Amino acid sequence: GSGTGYLSRMLALKASNVVGIDLADSMVEISRSQTNLPNVSFEQADLCNMDKFSANSFDAVVSNYVLMDLPCLDKASKELARVTKPGGTLVFAILHPSFPMGTRSEDADVVSFSWASSYFDEAKVIVKPFSSEFDTPFVTFHRPLSKYFAVFSENGWALQDFKEPLISEADSNNVPPEVLKVFRKVPIGAVFKF
């Protein structure tokens, strides 16, 4: 969802109206309390059932590192198609499924990722908290990249662009060295534009 609203606030600099949604009421409240822009609003909603929004409500939809956490990818794809105007745009980023969280090992300049099952097997994955800021495990759903291409294509979306971004030189100053070491060699995410 929209989390603390940071991306909604960034998008508001370029869009006339931005609606951020999150499943958690608490995140909607945080977003509202941190946002003082007339063209941004926040709503509690479920990406898999957005009945509160009528068909063709949005010119564009942006989802930032959310879809890999949904058990209902097909429903979300259909709902996103329903609420987006014909000819509208969908952009979403997911954690790159080729590099599973919590399975990295490093030896000198070599970074390795290990798999408990096949990359092609879809699975619910529970990841232990990686920081003291979190006290509950993360639940995510592993799907190969081909699943995202297939589900969105089947629901009427036509792929326009696909990127596997690396951390740029400009952004590298804001990233801890241990993270930069890994994610200058492999993409942290995958970005789709339909």
Phi, psi and omega in degrees: 000194184284352176056231181279358176090006184299318181289323177300318178295322178294317180295329181296340177289340183244343185247152180282334180210129181233132175241117176264138177235148176213149179289327185270122176305322182297322178289324177299317179295318177298315179302314181297320182289336182261002185238126178230061179235135184291340183258018179233134173225162181229139181228147171278125179199159179252124180301338181271353179202088184256049182302335181290349178249132180283165178300147175060038182279332191235141174287325183211152177229135178236131177232120187249103177056051180236316191300332179287349179262001182264134174284346190242056184302317181297314178298318180298318179299317179294317180294318179297321177294322182294317185275351179266136180298150175306133183081002180287175186243141172236127174235129175218148176243141175229159169297139183293121183289349179284345184233083187297142179294144173077007182237021184270140170228151184229139177217109185056242181262008181259128176245128181237148175238138180244155183237136174273339179216183182291143174306327185278350179277124175282140183201148169283133184236131176251122184247129178296148177305136183257006181210154179291349177290341184243140179240359177240149178295156175268139175249127179222171182233113179285130174219141175292157179306323181301331178295317179296315177302313184295310183299314183288324176296317180298334181260022170093002180273138176252121182296129177254327183200155178213131180225151173237081189289147171256161176292126183284163176302318182298322181275347186296336178290341182261007186243133178303142184305323181293330177282317180300321180305319182279310190271018163261353180253329180225153179285141176280333184220178174227134183240126180249141171232121178245000000 
